[in-house]
Amino acid sequence: MLKFRNRVLLLVVMSGMLYSTIAESALIRSGGRGSPTSTAPQSYYLIDDADTIMGPNGITLSAENYGSVMSQSPNYGFTSGNQHLLPVPSQDCYEEMDWGTYTSIPPQYLPVWDGCSYEFYDDENIFAFGSFFAYLVGAASYDITWTLSNDAGQMWQFTDSDTSIDHAGGSQLIYYDDWGNPVYSQRGMVFLNAAIPFDMPMGEYDITVDVTMQSGSDKTFFYYQDEHSDLSVDCITVTDPDDFCFISSGLYASDTLTFSVNGGFTETLRIMARAEEVAAPTMLGMWAFAAFIAIRRRRTTS
């Protein structure tokens, strides 16, 4: 009986000490949010200017090779209802269903979307990470702005060195799943890693993010508005060698693309006061007491 009691006491003491060392703030996953999607395919492309031509109404693509140019260029396809940008990771925090799912399933059986949130202690850095589905590799720059706001009308924005983007995928360990497996960032995921501003009080905040991509001096973004419809082609008669044919409508050129979190997908971030922790001398005493119990138990059994 003595050995059993000693063993239980040792486990209780050490487990309490272990908890005090691993209890940290984290992304709080609650099933996430969802959105219904339809079948209205659209796309963004980032195309080298060497593969473009100047038409009567501005920069466009040649009718001779636009298909191969578009298929070989970085592109992002989406449909109505898709989210382009989230302030949380898509893993465990976001799910899409087509419109048919919402019309064929009774409302009481549809998922309940609770959203995900962040919690940080007031002596920690804010570390947030969101999925940027519209990421196009090869843009000249990616300008990221994270915004925190509260019910009092106060707002804090974080840019430049406080933000980053994962261009390759897998560069950041973002959390551990319910089975203890590490989950790493996906390509295009955007990050916020910043000290809490001195004038930011503890409390609850809305967190959102915006990303602007710049195409650069040698590339152009193109938006294909409705991929159910063929692109329109017009030709101008020239003397040599053949008619000049080009895409006349359906494609829209731009030097910048800006994406924001859609309404309803802003999430919550909480800043909390850290509870008083066990002082270092007390912790050392607990470790010494645990060691004493272990030594005494060995002597008793020998």
C-alpha positions as CSV (number, residue, x, y, z in Angstrom):
1,M,0.0,0.0,0.0
2,L,2.9,2.4,0.8
3,K,4.5,1.8,-2.5
4,F,1.1,2.5,-4.3
5,R,0.5,5.8,-2.4
6,N,4.0,7.0,-3.1
7,R,3.6,6.2,-6.8
8,V,0.3,8.1,-7.0
9,L,1.7,11.1,-5.2
10,L,4.7,11.2,-7.4
11,L,2.6,11.1,-10.6
12,V,0.3,13.8,-9.3
13,V,3.2,16.1,-8.4
14,M,5.0,15.6,-11.7
15,S,1.9,15.8,-13.9
16,G,1.1,19.2,-12.3
17,M,4.6,20.4,-13.0
18,L,4.4,19.2,-16.6
19,Y,1.1,21.0,-17.1
20,S,2.6,24.2,-16.0
21,T,5.3,23.9,-18.6
22,I,3.2,23.0,-21.7
23,A,0.0,24.9,-21.2
24,E,0.3,27.6,-23.9
25,S,-2.0,29.6,-26.1
26,A,-2.9,28.2,-29.5
27,L,-5.3,28.2,-32.5
28,I,-8.7,27.1,-31.1
29,R,-10.3,24.9,-33.7
30,S,-14.1,24.5,-33.4
31,G,-15.2,23.0,-36.7
32,G,-14.6,26.1,-38.7
33,R,-16.9,27.9,-41.2
34,G,-18.3,26.9,-44.5
35,S,-19.7,28.3,-47.7
36,P,-21.9,27.0,-50.5
37,T,-20.3,27.0,-53.9
38,S,-21.8,27.0,-57.4
39,T,-20.6,26.1,-60.9
40,A,-19.6,29.4,-62.3
41,P,-15.9,28.9,-63.1
42,Q,-13.6,31.9,-63.2
43,S,-9.8,32.2,-63.1
44,Y,-6.9,34.6,-62.5
45,Y,-3.7,34.2,-64.5
46,L,-0.2,35.7,-64.2
47,I,1.2,35.8,-67.7
48,D,4.6,37.0,-69.0
49,D,4.4,40.1,-71.1
50,A,6.4,38.3,-73.8
51,D,3.3,36.2,-74.4
52,T,1.0,39.1,-74.7
53,I,0.1,41.5,-77.5
54,M,-1.3,45.0,-77.8
55,G,-4.8,45.0,-79.3
56,P,-6.9,47.9,-80.2
57,N,-8.3,48.2,-76.7
58,G,-5.2,47.4,-74.7
59,I,-3.0,44.5,-73.7
60,T,-4.5,41.1,-74.6
61,L,-3.5,37.6,-75.9
62,S,-3.1,36.4,-79.4
63,A,-5.8,34.2,-80.8
64,E,-3.2,31.8,-82.2
65,N,-1.8,30.5,-78.9
66,Y,-3.8,31.9,-76.0
67,G,-4.9,28.4,-74.9
68,S,-1.3,27.1,-74.4
69,V,-0.2,30.4,-72.9
70,M,-3.0,30.3,-70.3
71,S,-2.6,26.7,-69.4
72,Q,1.2,27.0,-68.8
73,S,0.9,30.2,-66.7
74,P,0.4,30.3,-62.9
75,N,-3.4,30.4,-62.4
76,Y,-6.1,30.3,-59.7
77,G,-9.5,28.9,-60.6
78,F,-12.5,29.4,-58.4
79,T,-16.3,29.5,-58.5
80,S,-19.0,31.6,-56.9
81,G,-18.9,31.0,-53.1
82,N,-15.2,30.1,-52.9
83,Q,-13.2,32.1,-50.4
84,H,-10.0,33.6,-51.7
85,L,-8.5,34.5,-48.3
86,L,-9.0,33.4,-44.7
87,P,-7.5,34.7,-41.4
88,V,-7.2,31.1,-40.2
89,P,-5.9,27.9,-41.9
90,S,-8.3,26.0,-44.2
91,Q,-7.4,22.8,-42.4
92,D,-10.0,22.1,-39.8
93,C,-11.4,25.7,-40.1
94,Y,-13.1,25.8,-43.5
95,E,-15.2,23.6,-45.6
96,E,-17.0,24.1,-48.9
97,M,-20.2,22.5,-50.2
98,D,-22.0,23.0,-53.5
99,W,-25.4,24.6,-53.7
100,G,-27.0,21.3,-54.2
101,T,-26.0,20.2,-50.7
102,Y,-27.7,23.2,-49.1
103,T,-30.9,22.7,-51.1
104,S,-31.2,18.9,-50.7
105,I,-30.4,18.6,-47.0
106,P,-32.8,19.8,-44.3
107,P,-31.4,22.8,-42.4
108,Q,-31.3,20.9,-39.1
109,Y,-28.9,18.4,-40.6
110,L,-26.5,21.0,-42.1
111,P,-23.1,21.5,-40.3
112,V,-23.0,24.1,-37.5
113,W,-20.1,26.4,-38.3
114,D,-18.5,27.6,-35.0
115,G,-15.5,29.3,-36.5
116,C,-11.9,29.1,-35.3
117,S,-10.2,31.6,-33.0
118,Y,-6.8,32.6,-31.5
119,E,-5.9,33.0,-27.9
120,F,-2.7,34.7,-26.7
121,Y,-1.3,35.7,-23.3
122,D,-0.3,39.3,-22.9
123,D,3.4,38.5,-22.8
124,E,3.4,36.5,-26.0
125,N,3.8,37.5,-29.7
126,I,0.7,37.3,-31.8
127,F,1.2,34.4,-34.3
128,A,-1.7,34.1,-36.8
129,F,-1.8,32.3,-40.1
130,G,-4.3,32.3,-42.9
131,S,-5.0,30.5,-46.1
132,F,-4.5,32.5,-49.3
133,F,-6.2,30.4,-52.0
134,A,-5.7,33.1,-54.7
135,Y,-1.9,32.9,-54.3
136,L,-0.1,33.1,-57.7
137,V,3.6,32.2,-57.7
138,G,5.9,34.6,-59.5
139,A,4.3,37.9,-58.7
140,A,6.7,40.8,-58.0
141,S,5.4,41.4,-54.5
142,Y,2.8,40.4,-52.0
143,D,1.7,43.2,-49.7
144,I,0.0,41.7,-46.6
145,T,-2.0,43.7,-44.0
146,W,-3.4,42.1,-40.9
147,T,-6.0,44.1,-39.0
148,L,-7.2,43.7,-35.4
149,S,-10.3,45.7,-34.2
150,N,-12.5,45.7,-31.1
151,D,-16.0,46.8,-30.2
152,A,-14.6,50.2,-28.9
153,G,-13.7,51.2,-32.4
154,Q,-10.0,50.8,-32.0
155,M,-7.9,49.3,-34.8
156,W,-4.3,48.1,-35.1
157,Q,-2.7,47.1,-38.5
158,F,0.4,45.0,-39.0
159,T,2.4,45.1,-42.3
160,D,5.9,44.7,-43.6
161,S,8.3,42.8,-41.4
162,D,5.5,41.7,-39.1
163,T,4.0,39.6,-42.0
164,S,5.3,36.9,-44.3
165,I,4.1,34.4,-46.9
166,D,5.0,30.7,-47.5
167,H,6.1,30.5,-51.1
168,A,7.1,26.8,-51.1
169,G,4.8,25.2,-48.6
170,G,5.7,23.4,-45.4
171,S,7.9,26.1,-44.0
172,Q,6.0,26.6,-40.7
173,L,4.7,24.2,-38.1
174,I,1.3,25.8,-37.3
175,Y,-0.3,23.4,-34.8
176,Y,-0.8,19.8,-33.8
177,D,-4.0,18.0,-34.8
178,D,-6.2,16.0,-32.4
179,W,-4.0,13.0,-32.7
180,G,-0.8,14.9,-31.9
181,N,0.4,15.0,-35.5
182,P,2.2,18.1,-36.7
183,V,0.4,20.3,-39.3
184,Y,2.6,22.4,-41.5
185,S,1.7,25.5,-43.6
186,Q,0.6,25.2,-47.2
187,R,1.9,27.2,-50.1
188,G,0.6,30.7,-50.2
189,M,-0.3,30.8,-46.5
190,V,0.1,34.2,-45.0
191,F,1.5,34.9,-41.5
192,L,1.4,37.5,-38.7
193,N,4.2,37.3,-36.1
194,A,4.3,40.5,-34.0
195,A,4.7,41.7,-30.5
196,I,1.5,42.9,-28.9
197,P,1.4,46.7,-29.1
198,F,1.8,48.5,-25.7
199,D,-1.5,50.3,-26.2
200,M,-3.5,47.2,-27.1
201,P,-5.6,46.2,-24.0
202,M,-6.5,42.7,-23.1
203,G,-9.8,41.5,-24.6
204,E,-11.5,40.2,-27.7
205,Y,-10.7,41.4,-31.2
206,D,-11.9,40.7,-34.8
207,I,-8.9,39.6,-36.9
208,T,-8.8,39.9,-40.7
209,V,-6.2,40.1,-43.5
210,D,-5.8,41.7,-46.9
211,V,-3.3,40.8,-49.6
212,T,-2.3,42.8,-52.7
213,M,-0.2,41.1,-55.4
214,Q,1.8,43.2,-57.8
215,S,2.4,41.7,-61.2
216,G,5.7,43.5,-61.8
217,S,7.2,45.2,-64.9
218,D,7.3,42.1,-67.0
219,K,4.1,40.3,-66.2
220,T,0.3,41.0,-66.3
221,F,-2.6,39.6,-64.4
222,F,-5.6,38.4,-66.5
223,Y,-9.1,37.7,-65.2
224,Y,-11.2,35.2,-67.1
225,Q,-14.7,36.1,-66.0
226,D,-16.8,33.2,-67.2
227,E,-15.1,30.0,-68.4
228,H,-18.5,28.6,-69.4
229,S,-18.3,31.1,-72.3
230,D,-15.7,31.0,-75.0
231,L,-13.4,34.0,-75.4
232,S,-14.3,36.4,-78.2
233,V,-11.8,36.6,-81.1
234,D,-11.6,39.5,-83.5
235,C,-9.3,40.0,-86.5
236,I,-7.9,43.0,-88.3
237,T,-6.9,42.6,-91.9
238,V,-3.2,43.3,-92.5
239,T,-1.2,42.9,-95.7
240,D,1.6,40.7,-94.3
241,P,1.6,37.9,-93.5
242,D,-1.9,37.2,-92.3
243,D,-4.8,38.7,-90.4
244,F,-4.0,40.0,-86.9
245,C,-6.3,38.0,-84.6
246,F,-6.6,38.6,-80.9
247,I,-8.8,38.1,-77.8
248,S,-11.3,41.0,-77.9
249,S,-13.4,40.3,-74.8
250,G,-13.7,38.0,-71.8
251,L,-10.2,38.7,-70.5
252,Y,-9.4,41.7,-68.3
253,A,-5.8,42.8,-67.7
254,S,-4.5,44.4,-64.5
255,D,-1.2,45.1,-62.7
256,T,-2.5,44.4,-59.3
257,L,-4.9,42.0,-57.6
258,T,-6.3,42.7,-54.1
259,F,-8.1,40.2,-51.9
260,S,-9.8,40.6,-48.6
261,V,-11.6,38.3,-46.2
262,N,-15.3,38.2,-47.1
263,G,-17.9,39.2,-44.6
264,G,-18.8,36.4,-42.2
265,F,-15.3,35.0,-42.3
266,T,-13.6,37.4,-40.0
267,E,-12.5,35.4,-36.9
268,T,-11.8,36.2,-33.2
269,L,-8.6,36.8,-31.4
270,R,-8.4,37.0,-27.6
271,I,-5.6,38.5,-25.5
272,M,-5.6,37.2,-22.0
273,A,-3.7,37.9,-18.7
274,R,-1.3,35.1,-17.9
275,A,-2.3,33.4,-14.6
276,E,0.2,33.6,-11.8
277,E,2.7,30.8,-12.4
278,V,4.6,28.8,-9.8
279,A,7.7,30.7,-8.8
280,A,11.0,29.1,-9.7
281,P,12.1,28.3,-6.1
282,T,8.8,26.6,-5.5
283,M,9.2,24.6,-8.7
284,L,12.7,23.5,-7.6
285,G,11.2,22.4,-4.3
286,M,8.6,20.3,-6.0
287,W,11.2,18.6,-8.2
288,A,13.3,17.9,-5.1
289,F,10.2,16.5,-3.3
290,A,9.4,14.3,-6.2
291,A,13.0,13.0,-6.3
292,F,12.9,12.4,-2.6
293,I,9.8,10.2,-3.0
294,A,11.4,8.3,-5.8
295,I,14.6,7.6,-3.7
296,R,12.6,6.7,-0.7
297,R,10.5,4.3,-2.7
298,R,13.6,2.6,-4.1
299,R,15.1,2.2,-0.6
300,T,11.8,0.7,0.7
301,T,11.7,-1.9,-2.1
302,S,15.4,-2.8,-1.8
